[in-house]
Amino acid sequence: MSLKHRQKLELTFTLPVNSTQIAKGAVVKLSNSVLVVTTGNEAFVGVTTEIGYASKDVLLARPGDIVLCLAHDDAITEGLWVIPAASGRVDGIDVTSTDVQYPVGIALMDSDAQDHLIPVLLAPCIVTEAVTG
C-alpha cells in the first residue's frame, strides 16, 4: 500500500511547551508542560502537529488521529506497531519483548531514514507481556 504523507486530525488539543523547542512529529508526555518522550516505557499524551516553541502552546494529536511522526531509523515497516524512542521519535516495537511498552500506534508507511515523517494511526495501549502466536 502506498500512502502519501497525510494527516487526519480530528481530536487535537493544545498544551503549553516546556522551556525547550519541540520538533513537529515528536511524541510528548505531560509534566506540568509538554516534554519529549524518550523511551517505550513512558506513557505519552500526544504527538506534535507543528513545531512546539518554548513557553507557547502547541497543537497535539491524540488517539484516533493519523499524524506524521518522526522516525527513529529506517527499520520501521508499514503495519508495524511503533513506540517512543530517543528525542520523541518512533521506532518499531519488538512484539516478543517482556518489558512493559506504551505503543504510540501503527505505522502506515515504511521509514526511509531517521527523522523521516511517517503517518501513524495513534492507538495507544499497554503491552504487559510477550505476544505469542
Protein Blocks (a to p, Z undefined) as FASTA:
>chain_A
ZZddddddfkbccddddfbdcdehiacddehiacddfbfkbccfbdcfbdcdehiacddd
dehiacddddfblmbcehiacdddehhiacdddfkbcbdcddfbdcfbdcfbghiacddd
ddddddfbdcdZZ
